[in-house]
Amino acid sequence: MNKDKKEGAGAEESTFCIFKVGDRDFLLPVEFVREVTDASPLFPVPMSPEYIHGVVALRGRIIPAIDLSKIYPVGKTNYSDAKLVVVDVEVELVREVISENIGFVSEGLPYFATFGSDIPLRDMIDVKDFFRNYRVKEPHGRG
Amino acid sequence: MAGVNRSELLEYFLSEAEDHINTLQRGISEIEAAPGSDTVIEDLYRAAHTLKGAAALVKLTTTSNIAHRMEDILEGLKDKKITAGREIVDLLFYMLDSIKGLVQDVSEGRGEDPAIEQEVFARADEALSKVATAVPGKVPPKAPELEAVVPEKREAVGRRKEDFEFFSGNFVKVDVRKVEEMLNLIGEITIKKNYLLQKTKETGEISDEIFFAGRRLLKEITEFADRYAYSLPDNVRYTDPLLSEFGELEFDRYDELNLFSRKLQEITNDITEALKDLSDFFESFGDDVKTIGNMIKMLRSDISEARMVEIGRLFQRFVRPIKDMARQYDKKVELLISGGDTKIDKVIFERLFDPLMHIIRNAIIHGIERADERLQKGKKEEGLIFLSARREGNTVVIEINDNGRGIDTDRLFEEAVRKGLLTPDSRPSKEDLLSLIFVPGFTTTEIADMASGRGMGMSAVRRLISAINGVVEVDTDVGWGTTCRIKVPSSLAITNVIVFSSGGVEFVMPSGLLEEIIQLEVTDAVESVTTITYRGRDIHAMSLSEKLGISQQGRFTVGSFSNALPAIICNLTDRKAALIVDEIVGQEETIIKPMNRFLGGLYIYSGTTISGDGRVRFVINPLRIFEEHIQPVAARPVTEEGYEGRRVLIVDDSLSVRKYVSAFLEAKRFKVYSASNGVEALNILDETPVDMVITDLEMPVMHGYELINRIKGSERLKDIPVIVLTSRSAEKHREKAIDSGAEDFLVKPFDEKSLSEILRKYLSTADLA
């Protein structure tokens, strides 16, 4: 299932990184993916929301590992051989553009595939929106 | 010019002028080498433009006019109306030299020589008339370009003065960020070094284990051999016919086991020997790593030193404001400074100005009494403000001491009762009452004036100081004076932290924030501990694992017998609080990195560190952990007439303009923030709500129009009035600014009246909220 070319040769194709969580496959546009690494050693982040699985240290950077199973209903997960799909996000928050790295926990190694533009992208993660929506916010705005 | 003094501004102007002159110097040389480079001309144009504005502000008319003329010429170059030929380059150099001369004169206290303007303009007219023929739109004439490649000595063309090196000395100017980078690298090296040291230790442990295993092996073999020797003698038959004639006791028998056992003994001995060598090696290796560690430390302190400035320079900046304020409030104030040679990190230096200014202002306005009142009290007519600094280890202690009326804790108590924070029958200690002045919104000018409290802003002071990992304390002697003590780390690059664990998770905290670590007898469930007695006072206590919702490590059971748990006594500026943890792991030096922005909302952490062996530890911010215990007592600030507490952000790439406007606004009791370009401004707006933005249009990095667009495009910021302050008086600029959403327009150099009017218009006291 490496190349899954649909008939319409004219249709635009893009490559996605596909990773499994529970019984669902999530897609990430390949241009956001920085690297895939082991989701360990994983360090806990006390007081963080449930979907923060922990953080990993990747060459001096601290990457939050996000557990999508705590956000979407995906059935049972098996993280015994979990990998982390690390993405680059450049996102404009209220007043500034920031670039940061976050990671998605994947059951086993993700794979890459190219699709035409006509496939349903129900499971595609819009990295920027995700970052904006799930960024851990301070409980109450301060002063 | 209430509150604004020229000599202070002049100082700013001089340091700013230095930069612009250097830019011009470099740029003109570049034009000389490569005429027609648009970016260079753009830079030059901006430098001349800013210099012009800055000079006008400090009323250096001649300098300003020459810079203006320069700006015109550069504009001509920019628009390709003039060609960057030899004549022009010479002219620019000549003009720059004149400016240098003027600035030099001013810096030496002589003032400008207005005659120079005529001289320069005459020359400019002459030079321009020569090149005028070479205009417009034509290909630049060949000759000047050729000449430009091989410049002659310019002195011959008539420099105004001898070609002195401007502001030079035995120094190299280095960008602070470069130093920062070096320090970061050293930080990384330090981490690697710690890792190496730790690995060495582990290797040592492994070799110890092998050593003991070898000893055990040897013991087992010897025992086994002995047993074997005694249990089997009769069954042994000599196979060597040569030895058959010897009796049992006449020759040592060497059966295979015996040989095997001896061999094993020898091998084990060899291993032991080798291990001894190995452990010797690792010992000296460890020493070497330690030596490297010491060298890193020296390197670090040397580089940090490069970033250190004498705090006296900061103190000096208060001399004029204190005089002006004293005059304004009709007080007699004398300033004493000591320890001015104490050195402090440039970054901290910069961030100390505002909090110190706050404290000093409070001391003058609320602390020191009028002369007649002082005489009545039997004090010297002149009030005294004593600024001192000293170094204590890695900490710099700054004290601001005044001999005014002090803070009346009775009034604080009454106010707290009135606000419902305290009950009339439970009067806390003096220290606890004093800590109220740090509670956001507790003190208002109203009571500050009456009770001579330290005014509002002390909570802001605390926040500013805690942002640089510092603490501030206040002590007062009612009737006799107040002392504010600020403790900040002398350097920020590498922080000494204490490592501790709670619920099986390791955390760190900057050592500067903790008072001490005590052993706390916990007889009950630790969750129930909310107050402990520390040095005779009840302080707030909290179990970290409880706060974080992580379970205590099972080793402490409830009730059965008493347990001692470590409690970190944190210095929260206004009070102490105890953070109960499971275990103190140790202390180390590390770099604190900012939080990943995705996790930025986890306010109880102020950053992350990575340990030598790659473990992630979060930096606990004790202020925020205990903060919610302040907020319930925080009341809404009571508002009042005037601008006290209103915040204005001034954005301009000219330091002089920023300082001028700041001084003006501060005199009106505004809290002023300043930024030198749009990006910096947005960063400030990100953290600080302001009531008005005053911005220049032409700035590097992000210009004013873009800034206005961003502000007006943001849901949160769009209601902040934006005033454009520019030297561009053209209708085009004004319209564009108003179109992009700016509320009003001020032309530089502006007069104070029009600024005052704008303040009144857009910041009517009615909408104070």
Interface residues (C-beta under 8 A of the other chain):
Chain A: P41 F43 P44 V45 P46 M47 S48 I52 V55 V56 A57 G60 R61 I62 I63 P64 V94 R95 E96 I98 E100 N101 I102 F131 Y134 R135 V136 K137 E138 P139 R142 G143
Chain B: E188 P440 G503 V505 L548 G549 I550 K593 M595 N596 R597 F598 L599 G600 G601 L602 Y603 I604 T608 I610 G614 R615 V616 F618 L682 N683 L685 D686 P689 R710 S714 E715 R716 L717
